[in-house]
Amino acid sequence: MRAVHTHLQRLEAESIHIMREVAANFAKPVMLYSIGKDSSVLLHLAMKAFYPAKPPFPILHVDTTWKFREMIEFRDRMAAERGFDLLVHINQEGVREGIGPFTHGAGLHTHVMKTLALRQALEKHGFDAAFGGARRDEEKSRAKERIFSFRNAAHAWDPKNQRPEMWKIYNTRVDAGESIRVFPLSNWTELDIWQYILLENIPIPDLYLAARRPVVNRGGQWIMVDDDRMPLQPDEVVEERMVRFRTLGCYPLTAAVESEADTLEEVVAEMLIAQSSERQGRLIDHDEAGSMEKKKREGYF
Amino acid sequence: MLQVAARPIDATSATDVQSYIAAQQNKTLLRFLTCGSVDDGKSTLIGRLLYDTKLVFEDQLAALRKDSERHGTNGSDLDFALLVDGLEAEREQGITIDVAYRFFATAKRKFIVADTPGHEQYTRNMATGASTADLAVVLVNAKVGLLPQTRRHTIIASLLGIRHIVLAVNKIDLVGYDQGVFNAIRDEYNAFADALGFASVQAIPISARHGDNVIDRSANMEWYEGPSLLEHLETVDAEEPLRGRPFRFPVQYVNRPNANFRGYCGTVASGRIAVGDEVLIPHPRAMARIKRIVTHDGDLDEVARGQAVTLVLDREVDISRGAVVCSPDRKPHVADQFAANVVWFNESPLVPGRMYLVRTETDQVSAKVSQLRHRINVNNTAPEDATSLEMNEIGVCEFSLQAPITFDAFEENKSTGSFILIDRMTNATVGAGMFLQPLRRAANIQWQKLDVNKAARAEQKQQQPSILWFTGLSGSGKSTIANLLERKLHASGRHTYILDGDNVRHGLNRDLGFSQEDRIENIRRVSEVAKLMADAGLIVLVSLISPYRAERAMARELADKNEFIEIFVDTPLQECIERDPKGLYARALKDEIKNFTGIDSPYEAPEAPDVHLKTSGRSAEDLVAELEGWLRERGYC
């Protein structure tokens, strides 16, 4: 008998180990659920880690109110089918002030409806550990982050003063108000995620598969017109195009790529010849180099 | 020429994708780190590897061009270090502060590379990267040669169990690709590293900036006959030799979804185990057999290193997080004192006598550094005297724990042989440790210093330590009499304590039931505690049904001569049933309580008690006065 022998089995075992460490060490953990492919994998791994029990923590979705409609439908269906305890948090102050990406810009919208909303939700429930689906291959500052990433009482990350993380021994100790963000998918790559979804038959939103969708070309990127809140410029025309998404977020901030790949296999095939990274579709990251680090220091995931 | 990069490939149909995935899954993984002194070109080397293996996307390349113009240190050339130095402070200062993990693959292998900082003040981040690596690429600047940091990183790599080294003599272009320079650095390094016992040390002359000997062998160094860096990384056999290692399974989490399922979750640290195999849990000690190996994808027949599973045992054992399930033949150590190699990370130094938390993969216990044996000189690996370990220093320490833990020597098993040290006030991770060996109690000076003994403690209290053992049926009046006697003794300045049968079952003995085995264990534990209290100089009043003669005799044997006084509180069963102060007889008679003494479990009355109190028709005060008189006559109070 050989030990764990495939790469995905190694990654799966490591993620399960990490999740069990959290369950064993924290009083009130929560799993952040963003409805995307990484979240889908995270949830699937949580089901595996605690089988035959259910995961001993709730799932939290921070809803910016600008997600693709299909994402919300998918979220509610998954919660019903898998029977997990779903919490949804919306920053009501932001809603009252009418904060949105078109009126206030991507940066402010993300800060208020995502970063601040997340902080509100964590404080409201008193969570001392929060799982996120971030991977180190996504972005340069993520590549620097620990698997168990300490946050002070103000939810801030101090990248210059991270706890050493030796072997598989995780320092889970926090004082009141402090917390740890935990990233079980740290060592997975985008390609690993897709292969795992394929092999394990993990449900993901159809937005990842190519279909004819109404889009406009804005600044060289395809933005989907998901509802009538999207204001069109005089020269913009809504067209139907075969597009899919490599990453899912707020629909005005997530660009589609043109693609014919309408099966998972074809998506993986396209991945293999892809020439740009998935975060290119995230408009929010392009403001300046180091913008992800800045957001993370403020409490973004 | 090597065939490089998994991408782009010609995979456009579903079948191609399936076969591609199958091929990907069977690739081996090599985890390595780049280390060495600052400015030796570590980040540049990794950027070069990613770039030349075509793993830099177009948008990342565009960002790199922009960044190179702004922060670059190579004039108009691309500065590959900026591909990995992801923190703003790093880009501004042009240095690496924390470890970055990068992923790439070739047709032969997958790689996770940890790019670690060279500055001495960030050594802890280098250790973080090294702790999960199989191989270290130690960079040396050909123009500068070996530096203290080169040696420090090499020693840390060795201590952390890395068995394979690549000595990458970088910037060889700056010395005109000179073979003499390369040979001199290689020989000096080998002379130093010989003592550290690496399985392989491969020296390679490279230029990370220009790509010489990184992917392909360089035409600029015809004299070099070895492999390029990537060739070596693709082919080196860095798997730990694991055959025949004993089974180790540190329990992470107990999974109890309902009363019918109790599973122990964990990752197999070494060895293998199958359903039906016998296992030993050394602490708290228990034996069992594997009943099931549970996973979400179905039960397994056997399980081996690296798999995360849930074990179900064939019997109830009292184990929780921190226990280690083992093969019964080759046992791990269970000890509360041990020696270990320590790498210190914190600004405030390690000082003997100070308390820290020792945390292993799944256990955690308070620990005192009882002794700092020596510090290791990073230039020549020699031990030297020291009174403390400063930040980034390495030494051998002895620890004394508040409770025993289970471990192996680090060289036997990295998972069960490693620990971290946590500051209890700040919660910072202040050090990393590698177990060497347990230290025996016999060698413990604390047990030889018995100047303060029982006689001295009794003298101080001006009393004769004793154990007053009250035995009798439930409801016979043991506790009432003991309580009243203690009040009187206390009032007259005696130092006393009551061990009450009901009370100890709420704490010390809450895991015990009322079967014969459990009753015996109940009495054994109380006897041991009573003995310790008497040793502390106290008058101990034990109020316990203690139905069996054998166990009362055992309790007497544990105590010193004339120290144990058996007091039989003799109340007829019928009278106890009528009194029934806790309503227990009523329930026992209705069969609601099993194994109730006097009803369906025997009471063996003492044949020759020291004091025989017949309670019928007498008040508690009267009985206590009789007892007190007996004790005073014999000098007990």
Chai-1 contact restraints between the chains, C-beta under 6 A:
chainA,res_idxA,chainB,res_idxB,connection_type,confidence,min_distance_angstrom,max_distance_angstrom,comment,restraint_id
A,M1,B,R272,contact,1.0,0.0,6.0,A-B,restraint_1
A,M1,B,E302,contact,1.0,0.0,6.0,A-B,restraint_2
A,M1,B,A304,contact,1.0,0.0,6.0,A-B,restraint_3
A,A3,B,A304,contact,1.0,0.0,6.0,A-B,restraint_4
A,A3,B,R305,contact,1.0,0.0,6.0,A-B,restraint_5
A,A3,B,G306,contact,1.0,0.0,6.0,A-B,restraint_6
A,V4,B,G306,contact,1.0,0.0,6.0,A-B,restraint_7
A,V4,B,Q307,contact,1.0,0.0,6.0,A-B,restraint_8
A,T6,B,Q25,contact,1.0,0.0,6.0,A-B,restraint_9
A,H7,B,Q25,contact,1.0,0.0,6.0,A-B,restraint_10
A,H7,B,K110,contact,1.0,0.0,6.0,A-B,restraint_11
A,A13,B,G306,contact,1.0,0.0,6.0,A-B,restraint_12
A,A13,B,Q307,contact,1.0,0.0,6.0,A-B,restraint_13
A,A13,B,A308,contact,1.0,0.0,6.0,A-B,restraint_14
A,I16,B,A308,contact,1.0,0.0,6.0,A-B,restraint_15
A,H17,B,T267,contact,1.0,0.0,6.0,A-B,restraint_16
A,H17,B,A308,contact,1.0,0.0,6.0,A-B,restraint_17
A,R20,B,Q252,contact,1.0,0.0,6.0,A-B,restraint_18
A,R20,B,Y253,contact,1.0,0.0,6.0,A-B,restraint_19
A,R20,B,C265,contact,1.0,0.0,6.0,A-B,restraint_20
A,A23,B,Y253,contact,1.0,0.0,6.0,A-B,restraint_21
A,A24,B,Q252,contact,1.0,0.0,6.0,A-B,restraint_22
A,A24,B,Y253,contact,1.0,0.0,6.0,A-B,restraint_23
A,A24,B,R321,contact,1.0,0.0,6.0,A-B,restraint_24
A,K48,B,H296,contact,1.0,0.0,6.0,A-B,restraint_25
A,Y51,B,H296,contact,1.0,0.0,6.0,A-B,restraint_26
A,P52,B,P257,contact,1.0,0.0,6.0,A-B,restraint_27
A,A53,B,N255,contact,1.0,0.0,6.0,A-B,restraint_28
A,A53,B,P257,contact,1.0,0.0,6.0,A-B,restraint_29
A,R136,B,Y101,contact,1.0,0.0,6.0,A-B,restraint_30
A,D137,B,F103,contact,1.0,0.0,6.0,A-B,restraint_31
A,K140,B,G86,contact,1.0,0.0,6.0,A-B,restraint_32
A,S141,B,G86,contact,1.0,0.0,6.0,A-B,restraint_33
A,A143,B,G86,contact,1.0,0.0,6.0,A-B,restraint_34
A,A143,B,A100,contact,1.0,0.0,6.0,A-B,restraint_35
A,A143,B,Y101,contact,1.0,0.0,6.0,A-B,restraint_36
A,K144,B,G86,contact,1.0,0.0,6.0,A-B,restraint_37
A,K144,B,L87,contact,1.0,0.0,6.0,A-B,restraint_38
A,K144,B,D98,contact,1.0,0.0,6.0,A-B,restraint_39
A,K144,B,A100,contact,1.0,0.0,6.0,A-B,restraint_40
A,P159,B,L87,contact,1.0,0.0,6.0,A-B,restraint_41
A,K160,B,I97,contact,1.0,0.0,6.0,A-B,restraint_42
A,R163,B,T429,contact,1.0,0.0,6.0,A-B,restraint_43
A,P164,B,R124,contact,1.0,0.0,6.0,A-B,restraint_44
A,P164,B,T128,contact,1.0,0.0,6.0,A-B,restraint_45
A,P164,B,F345,contact,1.0,0.0,6.0,A-B,restraint_46
A,P164,B,T429,contact,1.0,0.0,6.0,A-B,restraint_47
A,E165,B,T128,contact,1.0,0.0,6.0,A-B,restraint_48
A,M166,B,S131,contact,1.0,0.0,6.0,A-B,restraint_49
A,M166,B,I420,contact,1.0,0.0,6.0,A-B,restraint_50
A,M166,B,A432,contact,1.0,0.0,6.0,A-B,restraint_51
A,W167,B,S131,contact,1.0,0.0,6.0,A-B,restraint_52
A,W167,B,S418,contact,1.0,0.0,6.0,A-B,restraint_53
A,K168,B,E361,contact,1.0,0.0,6.0,A-B,restraint_54
A,I169,B,R359,contact,1.0,0.0,6.0,A-B,restraint_55
A,I169,B,E361,contact,1.0,0.0,6.0,A-B,restraint_56
A,I169,B,I420,contact,1.0,0.0,6.0,A-B,restraint_57
A,N171,B,I422,contact,1.0,0.0,6.0,A-B,restraint_58
A,N171,B,T429,contact,1.0,0.0,6.0,A-B,restraint_59
A,R173,B,N427,contact,1.0,0.0,6.0,A-B,restraint_60
A,T189,B,F103,contact,1.0,0.0,6.0,A-B,restraint_61
A,Q195,B,I21,contact,1.0,0.0,6.0,A-B,restraint_62
A,E265,B,A14,contact,1.0,0.0,6.0,A-B,restraint_63
A,E265,B,V17,contact,1.0,0.0,6.0,A-B,restraint_64
A,V268,B,V17,contact,1.0,0.0,6.0,A-B,restraint_65
A,A269,B,A11,contact,1.0,0.0,6.0,A-B,restraint_66
A,A269,B,T12,contact,1.0,0.0,6.0,A-B,restraint_67
A,A269,B,V17,contact,1.0,0.0,6.0,A-B,restraint_68
A,L272,B,R7,contact,1.0,0.0,6.0,A-B,restraint_69
A,L272,B,I9,contact,1.0,0.0,6.0,A-B,restraint_70
A,L272,B,A11,contact,1.0,0.0,6.0,A-B,restraint_71
A,I273,B,P8,contact,1.0,0.0,6.0,A-B,restraint_72
A,Q275,B,E58,contact,1.0,0.0,6.0,A-B,restraint_73
A,S276,B,F57,contact,1.0,0.0,6.0,A-B,restraint_74
A,S276,B,E58,contact,1.0,0.0,6.0,A-B,restraint_75
A,S276,B,D59,contact,1.0,0.0,6.0,A-B,restraint_76
A,S277,B,F57,contact,1.0,0.0,6.0,A-B,restraint_77
A,S277,B,D59,contact,1.0,0.0,6.0,A-B,restraint_78
A,S277,B,Q60,contact,1.0,0.0,6.0,A-B,restraint_79
A,Q280,B,D59,contact,1.0,0.0,6.0,A-B,restraint_80
A,G290,B,E88,contact,1.0,0.0,6.0,A-B,restraint_81
A,E293,B,E88,contact,1.0,0.0,6.0,A-B,restraint_82
